């Protein structure tokens, strides 16, 4: 117990326990990052569309020029917009049945 009363001993114990925790947790985090889904970048929210209502076409065109596919976040759902011809062809020709029609 005298070891824990010494400041050098307490510091050494803290460093060793931190290293053990990092070596135990870090590989798990790296594994989980590999399995995470990748989502399209967020282009804005529905509120942004309301703010740019007078020039909505220009706003959406500007977003499409920045990102080939992007998401607009809403209160209860997320909308995905794409201007990439490869994605549009995939949706319309190859896998049309799997996409919902609104």
N, CA, C and O atoms as CSV, one atom per row, in Angstrom:
chain,resi,resn,atom,element,x,y,z
A,1,UNK,N,N,0.802,-1.201,0.000
A,1,UNK,CA,C,0.000,0.000,0.000
A,1,UNK,C,C,0.847,1.268,0.000
A,1,UNK,O,O,0.370,2.325,-0.414
A,2,UNK,N,N,2.076,1.181,0.450
A,2,UNK,CA,C,2.948,2.352,0.437
A,2,UNK,C,C,3.234,2.787,-0.999
A,2,UNK,O,O,3.525,3.955,-1.256
A,3,UNK,N,N,3.149,1.830,-1.937
A,3,UNK,CA,C,3.392,2.123,-3.351
A,3,UNK,C,C,2.365,3.125,-3.873
A,3,UNK,O,O,2.711,4.014,-4.652
A,4,UNK,N,N,1.093,2.989,-3.450
A,4,UNK,CA,C,0.037,3.880,-3.912
A,4,UNK,C,C,0.107,5.259,-3.264
A,4,UNK,O,O,-0.421,6.224,-3.815
A,5,UNK,N,N,0.739,5.364,-2.122
A,5,UNK,CA,C,0.856,6.660,-1.457
A,5,UNK,C,C,1.915,7.527,-2.122
A,5,UNK,O,O,1.854,8.752,-2.022
A,6,UNK,N,N,2.865,6.928,-2.785
A,6,UNK,CA,C,3.927,7.644,-3.462
A,6,UNK,C,C,3.376,8.236,-4.767
A,6,UNK,O,O,2.670,7.542,-5.498
A,7,UNK,N,N,3.681,9.485,-5.069
A,7,UNK,CA,C,3.146,10.126,-6.274
A,7,UNK,C,C,3.701,9.495,-7.545
A,7,UNK,O,O,2.991,9.409,-8.547
A,8,UNK,N,N,4.945,9.056,-7.525
A,8,UNK,CA,C,5.534,8.394,-8.687
A,8,UNK,C,C,4.848,7.053,-8.919
A,8,UNK,O,O,4.570,6.684,-10.060
A,9,UNK,N,N,4.581,6.338,-7.859
A,9,UNK,CA,C,3.902,5.046,-7.981
A,9,UNK,C,C,2.479,5.201,-8.475
A,9,UNK,O,O,2.008,4.410,-9.293
A,10,UNK,N,N,1.800,6.210,-7.985
A,10,UNK,CA,C,0.428,6.462,-8.423
A,10,UNK,C,C,0.392,6.867,-9.902
A,10,UNK,O,O,-0.498,6.446,-10.640
A,11,UNK,N,N,1.348,7.673,-10.326
A,11,UNK,CA,C,1.441,8.075,-11.727
A,11,UNK,C,C,1.735,6.873,-12.614
A,11,UNK,O,O,1.134,6.719,-13.677
A,12,UNK,N,N,2.652,6.030,-12.181
A,12,UNK,CA,C,2.992,4.828,-12.946
A,12,UNK,C,C,1.783,3.911,-13.066
A,12,UNK,O,O,1.519,3.356,-14.132
A,13,UNK,N,N,1.050,3.756,-11.968
A,13,UNK,CA,C,-0.151,2.915,-12.001
A,13,UNK,C,C,-1.192,3.488,-12.963
A,13,UNK,O,O,-1.844,2.733,-13.684
A,14,UNK,N,N,-1.354,4.805,-12.983
A,14,UNK,CA,C,-2.316,5.444,-13.888
A,14,UNK,C,C,-1.900,5.272,-15.342
A,14,UNK,O,O,-2.745,5.019,-16.201
A,15,UNK,N,N,-0.614,5.406,-15.624
A,15,UNK,CA,C,-0.126,5.258,-16.998
A,15,UNK,C,C,-0.297,3.818,-17.466
A,15,UNK,O,O,-0.742,3.578,-18.589
A,16,UNK,N,N,0.051,2.867,-16.619
A,16,UNK,CA,C,-0.076,1.449,-16.991
A,16,UNK,C,C,-1.538,1.076,-17.215
A,16,UNK,O,O,-1.862,0.391,-18.186
A,17,UNK,N,N,-2.416,1.519,-16.328
A,17,UNK,CA,C,-3.831,1.186,-16.509
A,17,UNK,C,C,-4.403,1.857,-17.758
A,17,UNK,O,O,-5.249,1.273,-18.435
A,18,UNK,N,N,-3.952,3.073,-18.074
A,18,UNK,CA,C,-4.411,3.740,-19.297
A,18,UNK,C,C,-3.945,2.992,-20.540
A,18,UNK,O,O,-4.706,2.833,-21.495
A,19,UNK,N,N,-2.703,2.536,-20.528
A,19,UNK,CA,C,-2.195,1.770,-21.664
A,19,UNK,C,C,-2.952,0.463,-21.845
A,19,UNK,O,O,-3.264,0.075,-22.971
A,20,UNK,N,N,-3.244,-0.209,-20.755
A,20,UNK,CA,C,-4.003,-1.467,-20.836
A,20,UNK,C,C,-5.389,-1.209,-21.409
A,20,UNK,O,O,-5.861,-1.961,-22.261
A,21,UNK,N,N,-6.038,-0.152,-20.945
A,21,UNK,CA,C,-7.366,0.177,-21.474
A,21,UNK,C,C,-7.310,0.538,-22.946
A,21,UNK,O,O,-8.165,0.105,-23.718
A,22,UNK,N,N,-6.320,1.324,-23.351
A,22,UNK,CA,C,-6.195,1.711,-24.758
A,22,UNK,C,C,-5.926,0.495,-25.644
A,22,UNK,O,O,-6.502,0.373,-26.725
A,23,UNK,N,N,-5.066,-0.390,-25.195
A,23,UNK,CA,C,-4.758,-1.574,-25.979
A,23,UNK,C,C,-5.939,-2.538,-26.042
A,23,UNK,O,O,-6.041,-3.345,-26.966
A,24,UNK,N,N,-6.820,-2.450,-25.068
A,24,UNK,CA,C,-8.006,-3.307,-25.055
A,24,UNK,C,C,-9.154,-2.698,-25.867
A,24,UNK,O,O,-9.879,-3.424,-26.547
A,25,UNK,N,N,-9.324,-1.377,-25.803
A,25,UNK,CA,C,-10.464,-0.714,-26.450
A,25,UNK,C,C,-10.156,-0.330,-27.885
A,25,UNK,O,O,-11.039,-0.424,-28.737
A,26,UNK,N,N,-8.943,0.098,-28.184
A,26,UNK,CA,C,-8.596,0.594,-29.510
A,26,UNK,C,C,-8.836,-0.422,-30.622
A,26,UNK,O,O,-9.418,-0.048,-31.640
A,27,UNK,N,N,-8.424,-1.682,-30.493
A,27,UNK,CA,C,-8.710,-2.639,-31.570
A,27,UNK,C,C,-10.203,-2.835,-31.817
A,27,UNK,O,O,-10.619,-3.035,-32.958
A,28,UNK,N,N,-11.008,-2.779,-30.765
A,28,UNK,CA,C,-12.462,-2.922,-30.939
A,28,UNK,C,C,-13.042,-1.749,-31.715
A,28,UNK,O,O,-13.903,-1.938,-32.575
A,29,UNK,N,N,-12.578,-0.542,-31.418
A,29,UNK,CA,C,-13.076,0.636,-32.140
A,29,UNK,C,C,-12.689,0.572,-33.607
A,29,UNK,O,O,-13.481,0.934,-34.477
A,30,UNK,N,N,-11.476,0.114,-33.889
A,30,UNK,CA,C,-11.040,-0.004,-35.277
A,30,UNK,C,C,-11.866,-1.045,-36.012
A,30,UNK,O,O,-12.180,-0.860,-37.187
A,31,UNK,N,N,-12.223,-2.128,-35.350
A,31,UNK,CA,C,-13.077,-3.151,-35.965
A,31,UNK,C,C,-14.459,-2.595,-36.251
A,31,UNK,O,O,-15.017,-2.844,-37.320
A,32,UNK,N,N,-15.022,-1.842,-35.307
A,32,UNK,CA,C,-16.359,-1.283,-35.490
A,32,UNK,C,C,-16.386,-0.240,-36.595
A,32,UNK,O,O,-17.402,-0.095,-37.274
A,33,UNK,N,N,-15.286,0.494,-36.794
A,33,UNK,CA,C,-15.252,1.498,-37.852
A,33,UNK,C,C,-15.267,0.850,-39.221
A,33,UNK,O,O,-15.792,1.434,-40.169
A,34,UNK,N,N,-14.710,-0.328,-39.349
A,34,UNK,CA,C,-14.703,-1.015,-40.628
A,34,UNK,C,C,-16.103,-1.484,-41.005
A,34,UNK,O,O,-16.422,-1.568,-42.191
A,35,UNK,N,N,-16.936,-1.788,-40.028
A,35,UNK,CA,C,-18.263,-2.332,-40.278
A,35,UNK,C,C,-19.333,-1.255,-40.441
A,35,UNK,O,O,-20.447,-1.564,-40.864
A,36,UNK,N,N,-19.023,0.000,-40.115
A,36,UNK,CA,C,-20.023,1.059,-40.179
A,36,UNK,C,C,-20.426,1.335,-41.615
A,36,UNK,O,O,-19.609,1.259,-42.533
A,37,UNK,N,N,-21.702,1.657,-41.794
A,37,UNK,CA,C,-22.197,2.032,-43.115
A,37,UNK,C,C,-21.722,3.438,-43.453
A,37,UNK,O,O,-21.585,4.296,-42.581
A,38,UNK,N,N,-21.480,3.647,-44.714
A,38,UNK,CA,C,-21.094,4.980,-45.174
A,38,UNK,C,C,-22.313,5.634,-45.804
A,38,UNK,O,O,-22.955,5.058,-46.683
A,39,UNK,N,N,-22.620,6.823,-45.356
A,39,UNK,CA,C,-23.765,7.551,-45.846
A,39,UNK,C,C,-23.303,8.688,-46.743
A,39,UNK,O,O,-22.149,9.115,-46.694
A,40,UNK,N,N,-24.225,9.163,-47.556
A,40,UNK,CA,C,-23.934,10.313,-48.408
A,40,UNK,C,C,-23.761,11.545,-47.526
A,40,UNK,O,O,-24.303,11.588,-46.422
A,41,UNK,N,N,-23.017,12.548,-47.991
A,41,UNK,CA,C,-22.825,13.756,-47.182
A,41,UNK,C,C,-24.139,14.520,-47.022
A,41,UNK,O,O,-25.031,14.441,-47.867
A,42,UNK,N,N,-24.232,15.246,-45.939
A,42,UNK,CA,C,-25.442,16.030,-45.655
A,42,UNK,C,C,-25.336,17.349,-46.401
A,42,UNK,O,O,-24.387,18.109,-46.210
A,43,UNK,N,N,-26.320,17.613,-47.253
A,43,UNK,CA,C,-26.346,18.850,-48.025
A,43,UNK,C,C,-27.071,19.963,-47.308
A,43,UNK,O,O,-26.883,21.133,-47.642
A,44,UNK,N,N,-27.890,19.634,-46.336
A,44,UNK,CA,C,-28.646,20.636,-45.607
A,44,UNK,C,C,-29.863,20.011,-44.965
A,44,UNK,O,O,-29.940,18.792,-44.808
A,45,UNK,N,N,-30.801,20.841,-44.600
A,45,UNK,CA,C,-32.045,20.385,-43.992
A,45,UNK,C,C,-33.223,20.951,-44.783
A,45,UNK,O,O,-33.058,21.759,-45.697
A,46,UNK,N,N,-34.389,20.507,-44.406
A,46,UNK,CA,C,-35.596,21.034,-45.038
A,46,UNK,C,C,-35.742,22.522,-44.709
A,46,UNK,O,O,-36.302,23.285,-45.497
A,47,UNK,N,N,-35.244,22.922,-43.560
A,47,UNK,CA,C,-35.297,24.341,-43.193
A,47,UNK,C,C,-34.444,25.184,-44.142
A,47,UNK,O,O,-34.790,26.328,-44.438
A,48,UNK,N,N,-33.333,24.622,-44.617
A,48,UNK,CA,C,-32.524,25.340,-45.605
A,48,UNK,C,C,-33.317,25.556,-46.888
A,48,UNK,O,O,-33.186,26.598,-47.531
A,49,UNK,N,N,-34.130,24.589,-47.259
A,49,UNK,CA,C,-34.962,24.751,-48.449
A,49,UNK,C,C,-35.978,25.877,-48.242
A,49,UNK,O,O,-36.255,26.645,-49.163
A,50,UNK,N,N,-36.523,25.969,-47.049
A,50,UNK,CA,C,-37.468,27.055,-46.772
A,50,UNK,C,C,-36.775,28.414,-46.791
A,50,UNK,O,O,-37.348,29.398,-47.258
A,51,UNK,N,N,-35.541,28.472,-46.284
A,51,UNK,CA,C,-34.803,29.737,-46.297
A,51,UNK,C,C,-34.477,30.189,-47.714
A,51,UNK,O,O,-34.437,31.387,-47.991
A,52,UNK,N,N,-34.244,29.234,-48.612
A,52,UNK,CA,C,-33.893,29.535,-50.004
A,52,UNK,C,C,-35.085,29.303,-50.936
A,52,UNK,O,O,-34.896,28.972,-52.107
A,53,UNK,N,N,-36.288,29.470,-50.438
A,53,UNK,CA,C,-37.484,29.138,-51.216
A,53,UNK,C,C,-37.590,29.965,-52.493
A,53,UNK,O,O,-38.012,29.441,-53.524
A,54,UNK,N,N,-37.221,31.231,-52.451
A,54,UNK,CA,C,-37.332,32.094,-53.631
A,54,UNK,C,C,-36.355,31.704,-54.731
A,54,UNK,O,O,-36.618,31.935,-55.911
A,55,UNK,N,N,-35.244,31.119,-54.350
A,55,UNK,CA,C,-34.241,30.690,-55.324
A,55,UNK,C,C,-33.903,29.208,-55.108
A,55,UNK,O,O,-32.735,28.821,-55.128
A,56,UNK,N,N,-34.930,28.395,-54.905
A,56,UNK,CA,C,-34.752,26.981,-54.565
A,56,UNK,C,C,-34.041,26.208,-55.667
A,56,UNK,O,O,-33.198,25.357,-55.382
A,57,UNK,N,N,-34.373,26.494,-56.926
A,57,UNK,CA,C,-33.734,25.788,-58.032
A,57,UNK,C,C,-32.234,26.050,-58.051
A,57,UNK,O,O,-31.454,25.123,-58.269
A,58,UNK,N,N,-31.820,27.279,-57.830
A,58,UNK,CA,C,-30.399,27.616,-57.799
A,58,UNK,C,C,-29.706,26.966,-56.603
A,58,UNK,O,O,-28.565,26.517,-56.706
A,59,UNK,N,N,-30.405,26.922,-55.473
A,59,UNK,CA,C,-29.853,26.302,-54.264
A,59,UNK,C,C,-29.608,24.809,-54.490
A,59,UNK,O,O,-28.543,24.297,-54.146
A,60,UNK,N,N,-30.584,24.116,-55.063
A,60,UNK,CA,C,-30.443,22.676,-55.309
A,60,UNK,C,C,-29.384,22.412,-56.379
A,60,UNK,O,O,-28.647,21.432,-56.281
A,61,UNK,N,N,-29.297,23.260,-57.387
A,61,UNK,CA,C,-28.274,23.115,-58.422
A,61,UNK,C,C,-26.881,23.312,-57.833
A,61,UNK,O,O,-25.942,22.606,-58.200
A,62,UNK,N,N,-26.749,24.264,-56.927
A,62,UNK,CA,C,-25.467,24.497,-56.266
A,62,UNK,C,C,-25.059,23.283,-55.433
A,62,UNK,O,O,-23.893,22.890,-55.443
A,63,UNK,N,N,-26.008,22.690,-54.715
A,63,UNK,CA,C,-25.708,21.477,-53.947
A,63,UNK,C,C,-25.311,20.331,-54.863
A,63,UNK,O,O,-24.389,19.578,-54.549
A,64,UNK,N,N,-25.997,20.190,-55.995
A,64,UNK,CA,C,-25.686,19.102,-56.932
A,64,UNK,C,C,-24.321,19.292,-57.577
A,64,UNK,O,O,-23.664,18.317,-57.942
A,65,UNK,N,N,-23.885,20.554,-57.721
A,65,UNK,CA,C,-22.555,20.767,-58.289
A,65,UNK,C,C,-21.458,20.471,-57.269
A,65,UNK,O,O,-20.346,20.099,-57.644
A,66,UNK,N,N,-21.762,20.632,-55.990
A,66,UNK,CA,C,-20.782,20.335,-54.945
A,66,UNK,C,C,-20.679,18.834,-54.666
A,66,UNK,O,O,-19.582,18.308,-54.480
A,67,UNK,N,N,-21.822,18.151,-54.637
A,67,UNK,CA,C,-21.869,16.719,-54.302
A,67,UNK,C,C,-22.652,15.994,-55.384
A,67,UNK,O,O,-23.711,16.463,-55.801
A,68,UNK,N,N,-22.142,14.856,-55.843
A,68,UNK,CA,C,-22.896,14.107,-56.852
A,68,UNK,C,C,-24.125,13.449,-56.233
A,68,UNK,O,O,-25.146,13.302,-56.906
A,69,UNK,N,N,-24.048,13.055,-54.979
A,69,UNK,CA,C,-25.186,12.537,-54.223
A,69,UNK,C,C,-25.114,13.130,-52.824
A,69,UNK,O,O,-24.037,13.201,-52.233
A,70,UNK,N,N,-26.254,13.557,-52.291
A,70,UNK,CA,C,-26.265,14.171,-50.964
A,70,UNK,C,C,-27.611,13.913,-50.309
A,70,UNK,O,O,-28.574,13.513,-50.964
A,71,UNK,N,N,-27.659,14.153,-48.990
A,71,UNK,CA,C,-28.880,13.954,-48.212
A,71,UNK,C,C,-29.411,15.287,-47.715
A,71,UNK,O,O,-28.643,16.192,-47.392
A,72,UNK,N,N,-30.717,15.398,-47.658
A,72,UNK,CA,C,-31.373,16.511,-46.984
A,72,UNK,C,C,-32.125,15.923,-45.798
A,72,UNK,O,O,-32.950,15.023,-45.954
A,73,UNK,N,N,-31.835,16.435,-44.629
A,73,UNK,CA,C,-32.435,15.910,-43.412
A,73,UNK,C,C,-33.766,16.590,-43.146
A,73,UNK,O,O,-33.882,17.813,-43.223
A,74,UNK,N,N,-34.755,15.792,-42.836
A,74,UNK,CA,C,-36.061,16.293,-42.468
A,74,UNK,C,C,-36.374,15.901,-41.035
A,74,UNK,O,O,-35.548,15.289,-40.358
A,75,UNK,N,N,-37.566,16.253,-40.574
A,75,UNK,CA,C,-37.939,15.940,-39.201
A,75,UNK,C,C,-38.136,14.440,-39.011
A,75,UNK,O,O,-37.730,13.890,-37.987
A,76,UNK,N,N,-38.748,13.778,-39.972
A,76,UNK,CA,C,-39.070,12.367,-39.801
A,76,UNK,C,C,-38.440,11.456,-40.840
A,76,UNK,O,O,-38.562,10.236,-40.739
A,77,UNK,N,N,-37.772,12.019,-41.833
A,77,UNK,CA,C,-37.144,11.190,-42.857
A,77,UNK,C,C,-35.985,11.942,-43.505
A,77,UNK,O,O,-35.840,13.156,-43.359
A,78,UNK,N,N,-35.174,11.185,-44.219
A,78,UNK,CA,C,-34.040,11.740,-44.942
A,78,UNK,C,C,-34.259,11.520,-46.429
A,78,UNK,O,O,-34.623,10.422,-46.851
A,79,UNK,N,N,-34.043,12.545,-47.211
A,79,UNK,CA,C,-34.188,12.436,-48.663
A,79,UNK,C,C,-32.812,12.428,-49.289
A,79,UNK,O,O,-31.945,13.218,-48.914
A,80,UNK,N,N,-32.610,11.529,-50.251
A,80,UNK,CA,C,-31.339,11.434,-50.948
A,80,UNK,C,C,-31.528,11.944,-52.368
A,80,UNK,O,O,-32.422,11.493,-53.085
A,81,UNK,N,N,-30.683,12.887,-52.772
A,81,UNK,CA,C,-30.711,13.443,-54.119
A,81,UNK,C,C,-29.425,13.031,-54.817
A,81,UNK,O,O,-28.355,13.028,-54.208
A,82,UNK,N,N,-29.530,12.688,-56.079
A,82,UNK,CA,C,-28.340,12.315,-56.838
A,82,UNK,C,C,-28.380,12.948,-58.215
A,82,UNK,O,O,-29.440,13.076,-58.828
A,83,UNK,N,N,-27.216,13.338,-58.688
A,83,UNK,CA,C,-27.086,13.842,-60.055
A,83,UNK,C,C,-26.020,13.054,-60.803
A,83,UNK,O,O,-25.624,13.423,-61.908
A,84,UNK,N,N,-25.564,11.976,-60.198
A,84,UNK,CA,C,-24.565,11.111,-60.808
A,84,UNK,C,C,-25.247,10.204,-61.824
A,84,UNK,O,O,-26.130,9.436,-61.441
A,85,UNK,N,N,-24.880,10.256,-63.098
A,85,UNK,CA,C,-25.548,9.448,-64.121
A,85,UNK,C,C,-25.451,7.941,-63.862
A,85,UNK,O,O,-26.358,7.191,-64.223
A,86,UNK,N,N,-24.370,7.502,-63.245
A,86,UNK,CA,C,-24.227,6.073,-62.951
A,86,UNK,C,C,-25.267,5.637,-61.921
A,86,UNK,O,O,-25.858,4.565,-62.054
A,87,UNK,N,N,-25.495,6.454,-60.900
A,87,UNK,CA,C,-26.510,6.125,-59.894
A,87,UNK,C,C,-27.913,6.146,-60.489
A,87,UNK,O,O,-28.730,5.273,-60.194
A,88,UNK,N,N,-28.192,7.144,-61.325
A,88,UNK,CA,C,-29.515,7.237,-61.945
A,88,UNK,C,C,-29.769,6.029,-62.840
A,88,UNK,O,O,-30.862,5.464,-62.819
A,89,UNK,N,N,-28.778,5.629,-63.620
A,89,UNK,CA,C,-28.933,4.449,-64.478
A,89,UNK,C,C,-29.141,3.189,-63.657
A,89,UNK,O,O,-29.955,2.342,-64.023
A,90,UNK,N,N,-28.421,3.053,-62.554
A,90,UNK,CA,C,-28.579,1.885,-61.692
A,90,UNK,C,C,-29.991,1.815,-61.125
A,90,UNK,O,O,-30.596,0.744,-61.082
A,91,UNK,N,N,-30.513,2.954,-60.692
A,91,UNK,CA,C,-31.860,2.972,-60.114
A,91,UNK,C,C,-32.909,2.663,-61.175
A,91,UNK,O,O,-33.814,1.867,-60.925
A,92,UNK,N,N,-32.807,3.271,-62.351
A,92,UNK,CA,C,-33.846,3.128,-63.364
A,92,UNK,C,C,-33.782,1.814,-64.136
A,92,UNK,O,O,-34.826,1.239,-64.447
A,93,UNK,N,N,-32.599,1.332,-64.448
A,93,UNK,CA,C,-32.490,0.138,-65.281
A,93,UNK,C,C,-32.274,-1.138,-64.482
A,93,UNK,O,O,-33.008,-2.113,-64.643
A,94,UNK,N,N,-31.281,-1.126,-63.637
A,94,UNK,CA,C,-30.822,-2.360,-63.032
A,94,UNK,C,C,-31.688,-2.807,-61.867
A,94,UNK,O,O,-32.036,-3.985,-61.782
A,95,UNK,N,N,-32.046,-1.899,-60.969
A,95,UNK,CA,C,-32.644,-2.306,-59.707
A,95,UNK,C,C,-33.886,-1.483,-59.377
A,95,UNK,O,O,-34.039,-1.021,-58.246
A,96,UNK,N,N,-34.760,-1.298,-60.339
A,96,UNK,CA,C,-35.904,-0.402,-60.199
A,96,UNK,C,C,-36.880,-0.873,-59.123
A,96,UNK,O,O,-37.484,-0.043,-58.443
A,97,UNK,N,N,-37.047,-2.176,-58.954
A,97,UNK,CA,C,-38.047,-2.721,-58.031
A,97,UNK,C,C,-37.694,-2.460,-56.571
A,97,UNK,O,O,-38.581,-2.450,-55.717
A,98,UNK,N,N,-36.436,-2.252,-56.274
A,98,UNK,CA,C,-36.021,-2.094,-54.874
A,98,UNK,C,C,-36.162,-0.663,-54.346
A,98,UNK,O,O,-35.913,-0.435,-53.162
A,99,UNK,N,N,-36.541,0.281,-55.157
A,99,UNK,CA,C,-36.636,1.671,-54.713
A,99,UNK,C,C,-38.095,2.079,-54.601
A,99,UNK,O,O,-38.910,1.796,-55.480
A,100,UNK,N,N,-38.410,2.760,-53.482
A,100,UNK,CA,C,-39.774,3.183,-53.229
A,100,UNK,C,C,-40.188,4.337,-54.115
A,100,UNK,O,O,-39.386,5.196,-54.480
A,101,UNK,N,N,-41.437,4.328,-54.442
A,101,UNK,CA,C,-42.001,5.405,-55.263
A,101,UNK,C,C,-42.860,6.274,-54.346
A,101,UNK,O,O,-43.746,5.767,-53.658
A,102,UNK,N,N,-42.604,7.551,-54.337
A,102,UNK,CA,C,-43.359,8.442,-53.442
A,102,UNK,C,C,-44.357,9.226,-54.250
A,102,UNK,O,O,-45.099,10.037,-53.696
